[in-house]
Amino acid sequence: MNVTLHLAQQPEADELLGRSPLAALVGMLLDQQIPMEWAFSGPYAIAQRLGTDDLDAHEIATYDPEAFAALLATRPAVHRYPGSMAKRIQQLCQYLVEHYTGNAAAVWEGVETGDELLRRLKDLPGFGPQKAQIFLALLGKQLGARPQGWREAAGPYGEPKSFRSVADITGPESLAKVRAHKQEMKAAAKAAKSSGKSV
């Protein structure tokens, strides 16, 4: 895996995401309740604070939990909720060590069907159905992991040029389209809530 991503909107952080499967997974894990660029620059910030140029699942899995939480909380914080996210990142890395010998890419390498890949992603700590589908779409659209039926397994996020998620962001123009889509969804949800309906 060695591609150019544009999710952090910072060259060094995006370079790490494009070459490190674990960094990509951690960025996706962090992508909640904060702006996308903040989330996906997180893996680079963590690597810098660990004094390395990559993330290692074994190192993070066995890191002292309080020290790791403090590492994420150091300003500028890696996330709005650094303590809880530090715990989730360690749980993810512990799972990867236990099930994939610490190799994040093994989650998707050699998988034959999109349904199997979706199941594997949903099994990861911190990855619910939606997050799993978005990451599956990112794998298929930008990271070269395309098992049979991957678009269908990714649901609406797998549709070509759907601009629904990070899977479609390749630069400023597509970022603006994804932002616009998310604003539309929020507005629709708000309108439905005020009228007493569910979207």
Summary of the structure (lengths in Angstrom):
residues: 199
radius of gyration: 16.7
end to end distance: 37.7
largest distance: 52.0
contacts: 638
relative contact order: 0.11
helix: 65%
strand: 1%
